[in-house]
Amino acid sequence: MSKNNFKNVYMNLSRADKKHIKLRNQIVTECNISTPIFYNWTKGITPVPHWAKPIISKILGISESELFSEN
């Protein structure tokens, strides 16, 4: 997996049915963050905090190790 697989997963979500917006909003709500912070995480500007990783993993249905690998 790439270093920022979270971004890759998010960018590959369906745009046709706006699934990316639904999942973004769910992550923003459940992590209690702003939308700009979400985008900072996906762009790698700021790291995703450890407490948010299990929340994002559960929402996306992908293991933390796949989403946030350091390789």
N, C-alpha and C positions, 0 to 999 in steps of 0.2 A: 504494500500500500504506500501511497505517497504521503509525504509529511503532513499535508493539509487535506486529508481525504474528506473532512467535514465540508469544505468548500466544494470539492468535486461532487459529492453526493447532493448537496443543495443545488448546485448549478445544473445538475442533470434531472432534477424533478420536473414533472410535466408542467409546461406553461399553458397548455391548451385548456385544462380544467382548473387552472390557478391553484394546483396542489401546493406549489412552492409558497404561495402567500398564506395558505391555511396552516401549513407546517411552521412557517416563520412566525406567524402570530401565536401559535400554540407554544412555541419555544419562548418567545418574548413574555407571554403571560405566565407560563409555569416557572420560568427562571426569574420573573419579576425584574426584567431589564428593559431598556429602551430599544427601539429598532436600530438606532445608530450603533449601540453596543453589539447587537446581534451581527451587524455587518462588519464591525471591527473584528469580531471573532472569525467570521467566515473568510475575511481577507488576510487574517493572520497578523493584523496590526496589533491586537492585544491577544494574549493567550486565553483560551477557554479555561476558566477556573475549574479545579478538581470537583467542586460540589455540583457544577452544572453538567459535567460529562455524563453521569448516569441519567439525568433528566433528558438530555438530547438523544442519548442512545435509545432510551425507551420510546421516545416519540418517533424517531426515525426507524426503529426496529432493526438497528445494526449495532453490533457489539462495540463497546468502548475501544477495544484494542484495534478494531478495523477503522473506526472514525478518527481516532486520535493517536495513531502510531507515531513514534518519533523517528522512524526510518526514512 
